[in-house]
Amino acid sequence: MRTYPKATFEFIVREQYRNMKEVLDLHPQVVDNARAAIERTGLKVVMESIRGGTDGSKLSFMGLPCPNLFTGMQGIHSKHEHVSIQDMHKAVEMLVHLAMVWEEKKLILLIKEQLIKQ
């Protein structure tokens, strides 16, 4: 600015994607259940941050807490992006386990409620 004292600039910040961790921290059971489903699938749970925006980020801030779950993709967002059929099968297996985990936890809560009423 010293070299060009009459120069001006405008800086506008627009929110695009927020960190879904804010929402997921309020609903730890969502991540806990995902971890359980991944473990039941026989895979190692790997927790890591991702860059950029995701549908999960948008949905989380719309009231539906959504962690990103693996799909087995390789070379993401490159001309070499791909996924193997074996990884897709594992992803489906994990989703089936995830539905089972949620249902089992729901059943446990119902049983506890019934025991409290007795």
Secondary structure, DSSP 8 states (H G I E B T S, - for coil): --S-TT-------------THHHHTT-HHHHHHHHHHHHHTT---------S--HHHHHHHTT----------BSTTSTT-B--HHHHHHHHHHHHHHHHHHHHHHHHHHHHHHHHH-
